[in-house]
Amino acid sequence: MIPWKKIDTAKIPGSDEELRLMQRGKEFSIKLGTNELMNNRLSGSEAALATLAAKQIEKVAKPVVLIGGLGMGFTLRAALTVLGPKAKIVVSELVPAVVAWARGPMAEVFGDSLDDARVSIREIDVGEVIRAKSSAFDAILLDVDNGPEGLTRKGNDALYSASGLGAAKMALRPGGVLAVWSSGPNPAFNKRLKRAGFDVNEVVVRATGRGGGARHVIWMAKKS
């Protein structure tokens, strides 16, 4: 068994917490304390975040999509695959080191996705991007934490609050979709989405994408 080795650490802005990038052979893991936030062998549900959202906006000729959280790039790469050549994808990543890891030790995992002409990377809180403009996006994909209850950074809770959902709705174009990834169900969040005026569909997906692994949840919240 190849042992894990620590490649790098990074402080999370606005938090005392620290992310650790671990490697074992060609396997990578990003951890927070004892929690594994992501692993490059478990990409199914994060990829589904993009494919499910893309299906909702497939009739849009030139979709503009905001992805909150770069992570290991699963959602980004899936979005590039399913969205057309005229799409524009903005990725908002709060932790600069995560972007550096993508271009450094995990470059093989990311391939050429970060250099795709459709992609722009912003090292900023996705909440700031959401609040900056109204009717700017056809889809907003959020995978910035372990779900609607902040694990990595308490400030993430604001994204999933009533005011945060209101801001997301304002940032979406008519017919746009807010897609939110979670490690598990959250009935209170489901209710908040509905109170915010979204048409909500809660989808259970598997971590491996092949019918195996942990059950994760994706909320598809559509703006009428």
Phi and psi in degrees as a GROMACS rama.xvg file:
@    title "Ramachandran Plot"
@    xaxis  label "Phi"
@    yaxis  label "Psi"
@TYPE xy
-73.1524  128.663  ILE-2
-75.7665  153.194  PRO-3
-71.9342  145.326  TRP-4
-131.095  144.186  LYS-5
-83.3527  123.706  LYS-6
-90.5943  -42.1806  ILE-7
-165.224  165.091  ASP-8
-130.717  158.818  THR-9
-151.981  131.708  ALA-10
-73.5948  141.665  LYS-11
-89.4848  119.213  ILE-12
-53.2365  136.386  PRO-13
77.1358  15.8626  GLY-14
-149.835  158.403  SER-15
-91.3065  -0.174997  ASP-16
-78.9158  159.743  GLU-17
-134.082  130.643  GLU-18
-85.9654  146.327  LEU-19
-124.372  128.992  ARG-20
-95.5203  119.549  LEU-21
-114.782  150.789  MET-22
-137.249  140.551  GLN-23
-140.798  100.5  ARG-24
64.3581  -122.261  GLY-25
-97.7383  7.86204  LYS-26
-95.5843  132.719  GLU-27
-118.673  150.053  PHE-28
-142.406  136.865  SER-29
-109.59  123.448  ILE-30
-122.709  153.341  LYS-31
-131.194  109.085  LEU-32
60.5998  -126.82  GLY-33
-90.3819  -3.19837  THR-34
-90.7326  131.545  ASN-35
-89.7692  115.912  GLU-36
-79.6716  -36.2406  LEU-37
-160.926  156.692  MET-38
-144.938  135.362  ASN-39
-68.953  -4.79811  ASN-40
-93.5922  -5.81184  ARG-41
-125.305  86.3335  LEU-42
-118.922  -3.08845  SER-43
-59.3097  -47.8149  GLY-44
-73.3834  -33.6806  SER-45
-68.1653  -37.4853  GLU-46
-66.3289  -38.1207  ALA-47
-62.1281  -29.5657  ALA-48
-55.0754  -40.5866  LEU-49
-79.2123  -44.3884  ALA-50
-67.5964  -38.4024  THR-51
-66.6492  -41.305  LEU-52
-67.5698  -41.0064  ALA-53
-60.834  -35.0999  ALA-54
-62.3811  -33.8448  LYS-55
-71.0708  -24.8439  GLN-56
-119.174  24.2168  ILE-57
-63.5976  -20.3729  GLU-58
-86.0776  -6.22149  LYS-59
-79.1053  123.599  VAL-60
-68.7073  -41.0917  ALA-61
-128.971  73.5131  LYS-62
-68.3478  142.01  PRO-63
-113.028  120.65  VAL-64
-123.111  135.042  VAL-65
-109.521  125.906  LEU-66
-109.843  120.927  ILE-67
-93.4659  108.926  GLY-68
103.552  114.893  GLY-69
-79.9379  -43.6049  LEU-70
54.6427  -128.008  GLY-71
-100.138  12.6591  MET-72
79.4164  12.0079  GLY-73
-60.7188  -47.8679  PHE-74
-65.694  -42.4036  THR-75
-60.7645  -48.7614  LEU-76
-65.7453  -37.2093  ARG-77
-65.0182  -40.7156  ALA-78
-62.5124  -41.6831  ALA-79
-62.9664  -32.7639  LEU-80
-73.0054  -41.0179  THR-81
-95.1319  -20.2153  VAL-82
-89.159  149.987  LEU-83
-73.5965  177.919  GLY-84
-68.1897  -15.4952  PRO-85
-97.5421  5.18316  LYS-86
-72.4725  155.257  ALA-87
-125.261  126.811  LYS-88
-121.281  119.876  ILE-89
-104.227  124.66  VAL-90
-109.427  122.197  VAL-91
-106.222  116.881  SER-92
-125.729  121.471  GLU-93
-72.5808  -34.421  LEU-94
-97.525  107.8  VAL-95
-55.8088  -33.5758  PRO-96
-61.9688  -31.1951  ALA-97
-63.6861  -38.7122  VAL-98
-66.7657  -41.2491  VAL-99
-63.286  -38.7785  ALA-100
-63.6783  -38.0163  TRP-101
-63.9773  -35.6018  ALA-102
-90.257  -11.8193  ARG-103
-108.53  -105.227  GLY-104
-61.5216  -26.2795  PRO-105
-103.106  20.4977  MET-106
-57.5687  -35.898  ALA-107
-67.5253  -34.9438  GLU-108
-66.2609  -41.8574  VAL-109
-79.7962  -23.5683  PHE-110
60.7498  -135.025  GLY-111
-102.733  17.9021  ASP-112
-61.7779  -37.1136  SER-113
-72.3837  -19.1536  LEU-114
-98.4449  2.50992  ASP-115
-62.3453  135.502  ASP-116
-62.2415  -19.263  ALA-117
-81.2923  -10.1111  ARG-118
-106.356  136.365  VAL-119
-130.027  136.089  SER-120
-107.205  130.182  ILE-121
-122.684  124.935  ARG-122
-89.6127  81.9052  GLU-123
-158.329  155.862  ILE-124
-62.0173  127.117  ASP-125
-60.893  -27.2582  VAL-126
-60.0357  -35.5818  GLY-127
-67.9136  -38.7294  GLU-128
-65.512  -42.1394  VAL-129
-62.2011  -42.3291  ILE-130
-79.0619  -11.1498  ARG-131
-73.1464  -32.1528  ALA-132
-140.842  155.482  LYS-133
-107.816  150.554  SER-134
50.6449  44.2013  SER-135
-100.207  -24.3601  ALA-136
-127.126  146.869  PHE-137
-87.4284  -24.3475  ASP-138
-150.547  141.015  ALA-139
-121.973  120.137  ILE-140
-111.443  117.907  LEU-141
-110.639  118.816  LEU-142
-142.622  61.7181  ASP-143
-101.049  -2.81365  VAL-144
-156.626  -159.849  ASP-145
-87.3869  5.05648  ASN-146
138.988  -164.08  GLY-147
-64.8327  -11.8497  PRO-148
-109.485  112.884  GLU-149
-56.3881  128.318  GLY-150
-108.385  -47.7004  LEU-151
-78.7598  -29.1562  THR-152
-157.614  121.676  ARG-153
-60.1739  -30.176  LYS-154
-61.832  -20.2776  GLY-155
-65.8629  -22.6427  ASN-156
-55.7725  -31.3343  ASP-157
-62.2692  -29.2878  ALA-158
-62.8943  -32.5611  LEU-159
-101.795  3.23027  TYR-160
-77.3586  172.626  SER-161
-58.811  -42.2476  ALA-162
-69.9991  -36.7956  SER-163
-65.295  -40.5852  GLY-164
-68.2976  -34.9591  LEU-165
-63.6837  -40.2584  GLY-166
-65.6075  -40.6032  ALA-167
-63.3196  -40.8218  ALA-168
-63.3267  -39.4046  LYS-169
-65.3599  -34.3572  MET-170
-76.2543  -15.9106  ALA-171
-87.3521  147.679  LEU-172
-78.6952  162.406  ARG-173
-54.8737  132.795  PRO-174
82.7418  -0.267149  GLY-175
-72.7292  165.341  GLY-176
-130.067  136.932  VAL-177
-102.223  118.007  LEU-178
-113.009  126.619  ALA-179
-124.888  125.506  VAL-180
-89.9305  144.249  TRP-181
-147.835  148.224  SER-182
-72.5697  -12.3748  SER-183
-167.692  175.83  GLY-184
-68.0446  157.253  PRO-185
-153.344  88.2242  ASN-186
-56.9719  -36.1299  PRO-187
-64.6473  -39.7724  ALA-188
-68.0946  -39.0608  PHE-189
-57.5168  -41.3385  ASN-190
-67.5902  -39.1448  LYS-191
-62.863  -39.4739  ARG-192
-59.7265  -43.0987  LEU-193
-68.7157  -39.3042  LYS-194
-65.5503  -27.3348  ARG-195
-75.8492  -6.35789  ALA-196
97.6684  10.8466  GLY-197
-84.6291  150.662  PHE-198
-87.0587  117.794  ASP-199
-112.014  134.984  VAL-200
-129.124  122.714  ASN-201
-99.7724  120.998  GLU-202
-115.656  131.011  VAL-203
-94.676  126.698  VAL-204
-127.32  159.77  VAL-205
-100.857  148.952  ARG-206
-61.8655  -35.8527  ALA-207
-84.3323  -17.128  THR-208
80.4541  -0.755861  GLY-209
-121.848  29.9343  ARG-210
81.95  10.5298  GLY-211
-127.947  174.69  GLY-212
83.3438  -178.734  GLY-213
-61.3618  153.046  ALA-214
-89.4498  120.687  ARG-215
-111.081  168.477  HIS-216
-123.873  138.142  VAL-217
-124.842  124.601  ILE-218
-93.2566  128.158  TRP-219
-106.924  107.099  MET-220
-113.606  111.479  ALA-221
-100.011  138.461  LYS-222
-89.9622  125.974  LYS-223
